[in-house]
Amino acid sequence: MLTISKLVPQGQGLAAVLLKRAATVAVPQAQRRSGQFEGTDSQGRTLAVSLPTGMRTGDVLLASDGSLITVQPAAGEAPDPVVIAVKVAPAPHVHGPGCGHDHGHGHSHGHDHGHGHVHGPGCGHEH
C-alpha cells in the first residue's frame, strides 16, 4: 500500500511529460473535501491518502515511492468548479451637488490623480 501525505495543487511546477505519465485516482467529492481515504489508482495500486486539507480535481498526489497520481472525479461526478481570482479596481469616489470637498482623501483635486473621482453639478472645483 502506498501512503500519500503530500499534494501538488493542480500539478503546478511539474513538467507536462510527468503529468501525462502519472497514474490517476477517481475520488468521490466527499472524500476529496476530507483529504482522507483509501483507494486504488489506475495502475491497480492501493493508496492510503492522509492530507491535512482536502483536494480538488486536477491536484497531483505524491506517493511515498515518489510516484505521481492525478486526482479525478469519481464516475458520474462533475469536476470541481474552477475558481478564478479577479483583481478588482478601486471604486471611484462620487461627489454630489455642493460637495464642499473635504472628504478626507488627503490630496488636492487640482489635476487628474488617477482615482476616478466623479464630481456632480455645483461641486465648485476647477478641473
C-alpha positions, -999 to +999 in steps of 0.1 A: +000+000+000+013+034-010+009+062+016+003+097+004+007+128+026+018+154+001-002+172-026+009+195-055-020+218-062-031+214-099+004+199-106+019+234-105+056+233-113+056+198-126+067+190-162+038+182-186+055+149-196+054+138-159+018+147-156+009+127-188+026+096-174+011+099-139-015+074-127-050+087-118-073+080-090-111+086-091-122+102-058-158+110-048-163+146-039-169+140-001-135+123+001-118+150-020-130+175+006-119+155+036-084+145+023-087+111+040-094+079+020-082+046+008-085+038-029-070+022-060-052+041-087-053+035-124-023+012-121-041-011-096-020+001-066-038+006-032-034+041-018-038+054+017-043+091+015-040+113+046-038+150+038-043+179+062-067+196+038-089+184+010-080+181-026-095+192-059-099+176-093-065+181-111-044+181-079-014+157-080-007+134-051+029+125-043+032+089-031+057+075-006+076+058-035+079+092-054+052+084-080+026+109-090-012+103-090-036+128-105-070+133-088-100+128-109-137+130-101-155+097-094-176+081-122-207+102-128-195+132-109-186+166-124-152+181-118-148+206-091-158+241-102-129+263-113-121+292-090-109+323-108-092+351-089-103+385-101-084+417-093-110+444-085-102+480-092-109+506-065-144+521-068-145+558-079-153+585-054-185+602-063-192+637-052-227+651-053-241+686-057-225+712-034-199+687-023-178+713-004-149+689-009-135+679+024-137+642+021-106+631+039-086+618+010-055+639+019-049+651-016-060+681-038-081+679-069-061+703-090-053+676-116-060+641-127-049+618-099-060+585-113-086+577-087-116+581-110-133+608-089-166+620-104-180+654-094-216+664-097-232+697-107-223+725-083-192+708-069-172+741-072-139+726-083-118+735-113-109+705-134 
